[in-house]
Amino acid sequence: MEISHIVLSLIAVLSAIVFHEYAHGYVAFRLGDPTARAQGRLTFNPLAHIDPFGTVLVPIILVLLGMPVFGWAKPVPVSPMYFRNPYQGMFYVALAGPLTNVGLAVAMTITGRSLLAFFPGVHGPWLFHAFFYLLGIFVLINLLLALFNMIPIPPLDGSRILAYLLPPEGRRFLAIFEQYGFLIVGALILFGGLGFVFTAVQNVWSELIGMRWIIIMGRL
């Protein structure tokens, strides 16, 4: 893969992750939790969110292997004790991240398709193709982050959403299960257990951005 692809893919990953984490912190703050703001995490500064493994190493490895790129950041600290209803508060906080990623993907798709209406040809300067590559990868990564985080395995957002919907017995099981969650997620990534996520998102991505957009990206 070309250096330009790697650089643009990493920019897209970092941007999507920062928006995701900021959304968690912002909703928590609006619900009364000042923890993220007090710890300097309610910011769009990527340095505040970078996790050396999930934000840097994993995306680079996936890019070099030619696999769909995604990653994660340091989780934004949230203290449910500030919420009037802790489970309901965590439900909203958890849902904010994936919804933000979906919103960004839709917004960038509309932006890209609108620009293509004004630039009907697929030929153009390098910056033209680089811009559409960045836009297209940004859409893909946001969709990946949204769907990946909705998997109901702790500590992913889907588990917080599920906890709100479960009876007390189910919540207790999730709490016990959480100590093994990171290992399970790591094993799924390592052994290709998330292939269905990548396939589903790539199919949606191709439909969203369209063939002309893919051709422009491919000419970078």
N, C-alpha and C positions, 0 to 999 in steps of 0.2 A: 504493500500500500504506500502511496506517495506521502511525503512529509506533510504536504498541504492538507491532505485528507485527515491525517492524524491530528494535526494542530486544530483544524476546524472542528473535528469530532470532540476533542477534549474541551474546547470552548463551549460547545453545545451541552456537553455533559455537566460541566461546572455551572453553567447558567441555569439549567433545569433543576439541578439539585439545590442551588441557592434559593430559587423561587419556592421550591417545595418546602424547605425548612423554614423560610421566612413565613410562609402561610401558617405553619403549625404555631410558631411563636406569636404571630399577630392575633390569631383567633384566641389563643390562650390568654393573651394580654387583654383582649376585649372582654373576655369572660371573667377577668379579675385577677389573673395570675401574672405577677410582675417578674417572675423568675428569669425568663429569657432576656427581658430587657435589662435587668440588673446585672446579668452575666455577659452583656455585650453581644447577645446572639440575635437580637431583633434588628438585624442589619442586612443589607445586600452586599456587604463586603465579603467576598468569597474566602478571605483568609480566616474569618471567624468560624467558618463551617467546614473547612477542609479536614478530612480524615486521610492520613497518609496511605492507608490501604484501600479504602473504599472509593476515595475521590481521585486518587492518582494511580496507584499500582494496578488495580483491577481494570479500569478503563483502558490503560495503555496495553495491557496484556490482551484484552478482548479485541482492540483495534489491530494489533499485530497478528492475531490469529484469524482476522477477517470475520469475526463474529459480531453480532449486534452489540452495540456499546451501551453500557449503563453503569451506574455506580451508586454510591451513597455517601452521605456526609455524617458528621457527628450529630447524633440526635439532639434536637433542641430540648433543653431541660424544661419540664412541665411539672408543676406541683398540683395534683388534683384537689388537695385540701382547700385551695382557694375557690373551688367551684361550688356553687349551691348544690348541684347534684354531680358528684365526681364522675360517675359512669357516663352520664349524659354529656358532661363537659369534655371528657376524653373522646367521646364519639364525635363531637363537632371538631375538636382539634385534629383527630386522626383523619377525618374526612376532608379537611381543608387541603392537605397536601396533594392527594390524588386529583381532587377537583380542580385545583390550580393548574396541575400539569395538563389535564384534559382541556381546560380553558385556553391555556397557552398554545396547545397543539391546534385547536380550532382557529384561534386568532391568527396564528402564523400561516395556516392553510388558506384562510380567506385573503390574507395579505399577499401571499405568493400567487394565488390564482388571479387576484386583481391586477398585480403587476404584469403577469403573463398576457393579460388582455391588452396591455399597452406595448408589450414587446413580443409580438407574435413569432418572431424568428428564434432559432436556437443558436445562432451565431452571435458572438459578441466578445468584448474584452475579458481578460482573465478575472477581473473583479466581479463582472456580471455573473460568471459561472460560479465563482467562489461564494458569492452572496446566496445564490440559490442552493448550493450544496449545504451551506451552513443552515439555511432556513429549513431545508428538507430533513437534515439530520436532527435538527432541533425538534421538529415535529415527531420524528421517530422516537427519540430518546424520551420525550415527555410522555408519549403513549406507553412506552416500556415502563417508565417509573410509575405511572398511574396503575397499570395492571399488576405489575410486580408487587407493589405495596398493598394491593387489595387482597393478596393471598392471606388467608386467616391463620398465619403462623406467627407467634410472638418472635421478635418484637415488631413485626411489620404492622402497618396501619390497619390492615384488615382484621387483625386480632383484637384491636381496640374497638373497632366497629362491631365485631361479633360479640364482644363482652357486654356491650350495652343491650344487645338483643337476647342474650341468653338468660336463663333463670340462675339463681345463686349457685346451684350445683355446677352448672357449666362454667361459671366465672371462676369457681375454685379450681376446677380442672385446668383452665387456661393459666391460672396463676402458677400452678405446679409445673405445667408444661413449659412455661416461659424459660426456665433455666436451661432447657435443652433446645430452645427455638433457634438460637443463632447457629448451633451446630447443624441442625437440620437444614436450615436455609443454605449454609455453606456447602453442605453435601449435595443439595439439589443443584447449586450452581456448578460445583466441581464435576459432577457426574452427568451433567446434561439433562437433569430432571425438569428444567424450565423451558425445554424446547417448545412446548405447546404455547408458552407465553410469547416467545420470539416469533413463532410462525403466525399466530393470530394477529400480533401487532404489525408484522410486516405486510400481511394481507390488507389490513385496514389502512396502513400507511400508503401502500401503492394505490389504493382506491381514492384516498383523500387527495394526494398531490398530483396524480395523473401522469400519463406516459410522457408528455412533453417536458414536464418538470424533471422527470428521471433522466431524459436524454440530455437536458442542459447540465444536470449534475454530473453525468458521466463524461462530459467534455472537459471537465476541470483538469 
